[in-house]
Amino acid sequence: MEVLVVGSGGREHALALSLSECDSVNHVHTCPGNAGTAISGTNHKVDSMDIEGIVNLAKVLEIDLVVVGPEAPLVAGLSDRLSEEGIPCFGPDSKGARLEGSKLYAKEIMQSMKVPTAGLILIENIDRINESLDTYSPPWVVKRDVLAGGKGVVVTTDRNEAYNALSDGIVLDGKVLLEEFLNGEEASVLVVMDESGYVCLPASQDHKRLLDGDNGPNTGGMGAYAPAPVYTPAVEQRTISEIIEPMHHFLRNQDVPYRGCLYVGLMIDENGAPFVVEFNVRFGDPETQVTLPLISSDLGELLISCANGKISEYDFTTFPYSSATIVLSSEGYPSNSITGRVIQGSEITIEEGEISALVHYAGAVISNDGKLISNGGRVLAATGIAPDLVTAVEAAYEVIENIKLEGSYFRKDIAHRGL
C-alpha cells in the first residue's frame, strides 16, 4: 500500500515508522510531517487542517490508506470527504468524532449506555457557579466543551481558581462543565474498532504533569509506559464488559459505523472499578510511541482492515515486552515554548538483542542549512523496548541523557508507578 499519515507530532512519527516497517506497506507519505517522518518516508507541505488539500494529495499520490493522527481534522470532516472520494480512511467520520469534539455529547452517550463515568453539571450562567461548586467537594474538575488541544481541563482545590475557570469557560463558549473528581490511578486503552469488531491494544499509563512527582502544570504528556500493571486481567474484563462493549454496540449501529481508534481514558479506583475520564477519537500522544512497538502483527493490515470494516478478519498479536517513552520539552513549555534551537545527539539508538531504544521526533524540523532544530513544545521522545519495564526505562533514559538542546527538560521519574 501507499499510505498517507496526517499530522506532525511524535504520534505521527511513531505511526510512520511502524508502518514503514510493515510488509503490507510500500511507502509512507506524511503531511505536513516532521524531521522523523522525513526519514521514514516522504513529507508533503499540506497542513493537517487543509481538508481539500489532503484529499487532492491522496488522489495525486494514489493513496490506498489515509491514517489521521490528530483529532481536529476528524472533527472537521476529513474522513467524510475521503469516504466521498472512495479513499479508505483510518479515523471516524465527523459525527463519530464528536465523542472528542464535545465532552457533553460524550457524557450523554455514556449516560444513555450506562457506562461508568464521573458526575457532571452543565453551567451556562455565571450566577450558578457557586451553587454548582458546593455540589462537589474539592478538587474540582472544570472542562471546556470544545477541542482545546489537551489544555481545556483545570483540576484544582483552589475555589477561586475553579470559579475563574468556570467563568472563563462561560465567557468563551457560552457553557462549561463541572465534573466530579475521580480518585484512583489512570490508564489508557487504545481500541481499534469498526462495525465488525474491535482490537484492544496493550494498556499504557501517561504522565500529564510537567514536573517529577506529578507536580506542575498539565501538559500534552511528558512520558508513558506500557503495559500498565494497574490494568490487571480483572480490570481489563470489567473495562471490556462495562465500557468497550456498550460503546462498540452504540458506535457500530450508527448510520456511518465508527472506524478508527477509540481512546479510552480510564480512572481505576481502589476496588479495581474502571471509570471513563474521557474518550478521544484517535491514537494518543505519547501513548502511541509505547504501544505500537509492542504490536508484532502487521500494523498496516490492522489499519486497512479497520478502514474497510473488516477488523474481525485480522489476526492481532503482540510481543511479550515492555516499553517506555520520555518526552524532551522546550524551555518554557507548556506556556511559552522557546523554539529554533539546535538539537544534538538524537541520532543515537540502541540495538542489543531484545533491548532497543530509538527517538520519536515531534516538534523538530530540518533547517535550510541541514541542522535539526526545535519548532514545538514537545520536541522529541526517547522510547525504550525490552523484556521488562526496568530495562525499557533504563534504555530510554540512556538515549535521552545524550541529547543536547539548550534549556530543554525531561522528567526523571517516568513509569514510577509501574516500577
Buried (B, 14 or more C-beta within 10 A) or exposed (E): BBBBBBBBBBBBBBBBBBBBBBEBBEBBBBBBBBBBBBBBBBBBEBEBEBBEBBBEBBEEBEBBBBBBBBBBBBBBBBBBBBBEEEBBBBBBBBBBBBBBBBBBBBBEBBEEBEBBBBEBBEBEEEEBBEEBBEEBEEEBBBBBBBBBEBEBBBBBEEEEBBBBBBBBBBEEBEBBBBBBBBEBBBBBBBBBBBBBBBBBBBBBBBBBBBBBEBEBEBBBBBBBBBBBBBBEEEBBEBBBEBBBBBBBEBBBEEEBBBBBBBBBBBBBEEEBBBBBBBBBBBBBBBBBBBBBBBBEBBBBBBBBBBBBBBBEEBEBEBBEBBBBBBBBBBBEBBEEBBBEBEBEBBEBEBEEEEBBBBBBBBBBBBEEEEEBBBBBBBBBBBBBBBBEBBBBBBBBBBBBEEBEBEEBBBBEBBBBBBE
